[in-house]
C-alpha cells in the first residue's frame, strides 16, 4: 500500500493528529463543511 501513494509511505499518527488538532482549534473557526483528505496524495495519483 505504501507504494501506491506519491509520498511513498504511510502517514504517521502524529501527522493525522496534527490535522485533527488544527480543525479543533480556533484557527479553523471559519472552516465549515469541507472534507480534509489526508492520504499522501493518493487521491490525485
C-alpha positions in Angstrom: 0.0 0.0 0.0 2.9 2.4 0.7 4.0 2.2 -2.9 0.5 3.4 -4.0 1.0 6.9 -2.6 3.1 9.6 -4.2 4.7 10.2 -0.8 5.9 6.6 -0.9 4.9 5.9 2.8 2.0 5.6 5.2 1.0 8.6 7.2 2.4 8.8 10.8 -0.1 9.1 13.7 1.4 12.5 14.5 0.6 13.8 11.1 -3.1 12.7 11.4 -3.3 14.1 14.9 -1.9 17.5 13.8 -4.6 17.8 11.2 -7.3 16.9 13.7 -6.0 19.3 16.3 -5.9 22.1 13.7 -9.6 21.5 12.8 -10.4 21.5 16.5 -8.6 24.8 17.2 -9.7 28.4 16.9 -7.5 28.6 13.7 -10.2 26.6 11.9 -13.1 28.5 13.3 -14.2 29.6 9.8 -13.8 26.2 8.2 -17.2 24.6 7.6 -18.3 21.5 5.7 -15.0 20.9 3.9 -13.6 17.3 3.8 -9.9 17.1 4.8 -8.3 14.4 2.8 -5.1 13.0 4.4 -3.9 10.3 2.0 -0.4 11.3 1.0 -1.6 12.4 -2.4 -3.2 9.1 -3.4 -6.4 10.9 -4.4 -4.7 12.8 -7.2 -2.4 9.9 -8.4 
